[in-house]
């Protein structure tokens, strides 16, 4: 089963190489196309890290009693 983060890991090189190649074919210089592809790859990484952050699926249950004080 392919999850979100598997897709993200696949999209990073596809964005970097694919967008760079597409912009180069369209006529943009390679020195201008590489930063555009890198920015898109960086945006995908940022989305995976901060917008849709990984979380543990099983959280530990918290007790309803207040914490013990050592004093």
N, C-alpha and C positions, 0 to 999 in steps of 0.2 A: 504494500500500500504506500503510495507516494504522498508524503505530507507536505506541508507548507515550506518547511525548511529544506527539504530535498529539492523543491522547485526553485527556491531562492539560490541554492548552491549551483544549480544548473543555469540559472539566468545570469549570474555574474559574468562568466566568460562569454556567454552568448551576447550580452549587452556590450561588453567591452570590444570583442572582436567583430560582432555583427554590425553594430552601429558605426564603428570605425571604417569597416569595409564599405558599408553602404554610402557613407558620406564621401569616401574617397572615390567611389564609382561615380557619384553625382557630380564631382568636380572640386570638392573642397580639398585643400592640401592636407597631407598626412599630419603635419604638425598642428593643424587646427582640428582635425577629426579625432585624434587620439584623446585630447582633453574632454571632448564632448562625450565620447564613449565611456571614458573613465568617470565622468560626473554621473552618468546614468547608472553605472555599476555601483558607485558610491551611494547613490540615492536608494538603490535596492537594498544594499547592506544596512543603511541607516534605518530604512523602514522595518527591516527584520529585527534590528536590535532595539529600537526605541518605540516604534508605533505598535508593532505586533510582537512584543517581547516574549521570549520563552518563559514559561512558568512551570513549576512542578504541578503535576496533576493531582498528587495526593498530599494534601496539607495535613500537618499534625493537628489533632483536635486540641483546643486550648481549654484549660479548666476555668470555671467561672469564679473560683476563689482568688482573692488578691494575693500578690506575691508575698512571700515570707520576708520579714525584716530581720536582719542579723543583730540589731541593737537590743 
